[in-house]
Amino acid sequence: TIPAVLPGVHPILRKNARAHCYKDGTKTPEQLISDVFRNRVESIDHDQCDAGDEDAFFVADLGEVYRQHIRWKMNLKRVKPFYAIKCNPDPQVVRLLAELGTGFDCASKNEIQQVLDMGIDPSRIIYAQPCKTKSYVRYAAKMGVRKMTFDNPDELYKTKQFFPEAELFLRIATDDTSSLCRLSLKFGASLDCTRSLLELAKQLGLNVVGVSFHVGSGASDPNAFLKAVRDSRAVFDQASEVGFSMAILDVGGGFCSDLFEPMACVLSQALDDYFPPNIRVIGEPGRYYVASAFTLACNVIARRTIEDATTQTSAYMLYLNDGIYGNFTSIMFDHQHPVPRILRCGKRFLHGSEASEKYGTGPATVYSIWGPTCDGIDLIVEKAEFPEVIDIGDWIYFEEMGGLYTLALFLVLLNREFPLKPMVRVAYTKCSATRFNGFTDNHEVLYVSSEPGAAALLGFD
Ligand code: PLP
């Protein structure tokens, strides 16, 4: 039987889960999310609640993940997505994508286990880590996860020893200079050594089935895909000279929501130009699927005013109950600049695109916003301007900013360069939170679905 609501749904919503499904079209996804925030935040009595009841929390709209999947299928028909779960291994996201038929890119034993434990067939997993732990290779062999990547001779010897039947993908380096996180600094064989790697694999009797690449996470130049596909073609040709008949190309991740259509357009054209239809194509999108689906709410736990007697100015500091050691690791690891917005100020609830109309008319105050740990590096936003005076107990939220797509498409039409650095949130955030200073690394997620299709697959209804 299908459960009435998702197991992770907060008890407050459990009573009334149907109301949170965007089924009758009466609510926009934003209104749906607003309702969840309002219910949750208004249920907390800050003067009476148990320690931690006011912890930061996420609202995840799984309908957004569903829409991203439809968008992928419309624009990249040839590419089967293998969701990179490192980005956000949220169990409901993985469950939804499993239902939607995607594969999964796993980077470790635990990620493989998480996917297998959900009953997903090992053939739907690629162990996309070119430098693997020996015992993990043995684990993959035992569990029948055959697809894996390599980029160096040692990895071939390791595979020969522990999993000679593996289906290997030769990961090649790319030009990832336009990306936020450059992965080819660490992984990927250069075209100078791909032939010798293929020859060694042949000599060892291994089975190389394809090529993989990654243009860098948070890529902003669609042409990076064109160059990488072209290089992959050259490696396919080398492989057939060495005696392999490669059948799969893995185009990796690097897709951003804001630039997705231009990227998909360039990639699809390159695939058609360089690879005949009998070559299977897979991808490893991560942040593309989840970045816009998660919104984070944080509570203001303290504030300070610093008076500068010399300049006769004041600086206002806010302290939230989440910071760079928690869900804002993306500031350090993912080069992000989260944008704070007021969720609740006093008794007024201000979430949503029309909230600014409800803002006060007083002079704007500039705040610096800090996390809860003792470390001075724990700074979330250096300068945030609010038209309201923020007090202890108020709530601030952070969501994906988006809005660059139209400009990106315009630049594509003009055949111009892409100087844009896409802004993305939350992906690579919860998954890399720490317990530094004793704070939790596992903040609550309240799930909603703004798409009936996702709701039905997940048993919302
Ligand atoms: N595949 C591999 C091998 C990766 O290392 C990563 C990210 O680090 C991804 C896929 C996902 O990349 P993105 O989130 O940019 O789509």
Residues whose N, C-alpha, C, O or C-beta is under 5 A from the ligand:
A	BS01	PLP	A84 C87 A128 G216 S217 G218 G252 G253 G254 F255 E284 P285 G286 R287 Y288
